[in-house]
Amino acid sequence: MQRATTCLFLALLTLASAIAQLTLHPSASVVRPAGRWADTVLVSFDPQEPLAIVRRVNSMGEQRATHVIFDKHPSRALEFLLGPGLVPASSDSVLFLKVNRLKLDELGGRSSCTLHAEVIERHSGVARRLYEGSVGVTGDRCGKDEQCHEQNLLNALQEFFHAYEGSQASGSGQDPPMADLTTPFAVDPTNTPVLRAQAPKRGLYRSFMDMRMDQPDSLYAFELRETVSSLGGGHIMKLKHATNAIVEQYWGLSDGTNAYVRMGDTFLRLDRSGNAFSTRVARPDTYDAGAAVMGGLFFGLIGGAVAASATASSNAPILCDLDMLCGDLVPRDASAHTETYARNIFQLTRFAKESGTITVECEGLPQVGLTKGQWTSFALPPQASDRTVRIAGASSVTTVGIETNSDDVNVYLIDVKKDGTVTVHKLNEQMRKVVIDDLKAADRRP
């Protein structure tokens, strides 16, 4: 069912065992700037990668991971959002939208959308970048309204186009010709002034792009003080005499020596190394739900548990890198990420009639050999489509599609008949629990 008042339709596809995924069905278009826009949108991110990992509470009161995807290839979905009037990509003098990063998120009931994109013009066979930039928008609390994500996606696209129009009106933002349209966008000193500066200019950053372009707001006089919980050396700072309402207007700041990124009501020092920046995020002793929401909304890749507080802690801080496309903080330690992967367990039943070894192979992963009672498990990064598992016996081969777009635990029982025929059964919730409780670590392969 579609609602005429919305530009996108979000459908929740529910499996019997858990929430599966949110699927975005584009149904209208944004207002794009004037120009001959191509009917092809270029995406440089993995088109199989979900746009979001949203944590929702299911009917049993359990918090489960829900992954957000488009109902078609992202380039086609984004093309649809540009609306009518597009011209063939083969036409001359045409504008392309190239999306390098698109992430939806939800934490504490609020949705957000982060977008990094470029506008590329091709004329007489030569391509040049007219504009590149990133935007981030947050919305009101979603509640039970899943359409909060659709509105943030539209708002992000619209905000990006407004920024592009502003750069064209001022005559800024044009880069030298590019080799071809598929050239990846690489952050370097030629397109990132803050990397060319001996020290960043003093001022307040309203957005990450202000920091990248070394263009802070220098009109507002401010003073800083180091917090008592700082990790030392001016690592965690606060604005003196500033209310939270004022602080929350800014992405970060510079004291004229170092740049800082805001987390909650504090600012974390960014340490530069080459063309990269990093910072240390204190791992809190106790969970602060309010700060987790704030930290998660602005730094979704960190996760609520990491961003819960920037206070002193007996635990070692987490080293995070600054993503130079959109300004997210990304933990270097993989254990800091909350696992949201589905686990798919394959066990060869102890009652199989054939006593030989069968092989289980998931695309892209090593083959595993199983004998009676043995089992293996695949935990794969979430993708929009199923992954194929191939199960082969002495005289029979079968394939099974496994989903990776939830944090479900799925169990597949493999049986081998007397004639060597291999069959696979996906167990229901009750039987799945029985098998999981009976699994022995010694029987796991590899």
Secondary structure as UniProt FT lines:
FT   TURN            4..5
FT   STRAND          8..14
FT   STRAND          19..26
FT   STRAND          37..43
FT   TURN            47..48
FT   STRAND          52..57
FT   TURN            59..60
FT   STRAND          63..70
FT   HELIX           74..81
FT   TURN            89..90
FT   STRAND          94..107
FT   TURN            108..109
FT   STRAND          110..123
FT   TURN            124..125
FT   STRAND          126..141
FT   TURN            143..144
FT   TURN            146..147
FT   HELIX           148..170
FT   STRAND          177..178
FT   TURN            181..182
FT   TURN            189..191
FT   HELIX           193..196
FT   STRAND          203..205
FT   HELIX           208..212
FT   TURN            213..214
FT   STRAND          224..226
FT   TURN            228..229
FT   STRAND          236..239
FT   TURN            240..241
FT   HELIX           244..247
FT   TURN            248..249
FT   STRAND          252..254
FT   STRAND          259..263
FT   TURN            264..265
FT   STRAND          266..273
FT   TURN            274..275
FT   STRAND          276..281
FT   HELIX           289..298
FT   TURN            300..302
FT   HELIX           304..307
FT   STRAND          318..322
FT   TURN            324..326
FT   STRAND          329..331
FT   HELIX           334..336
FT   STRAND          342..348
FT   TURN            350..351
FT   STRAND          358..362
FT   TURN            363..364
FT   STRAND          368..370
FT   TURN            372..373
FT   STRAND          375..380
FT   STRAND          387..392
FT   STRAND          397..402
FT   STRAND          409..416
FT   TURN            418..419
FT   STRAND          422..426
FT   HELIX           429..438
FT   HELIX           441..443
//
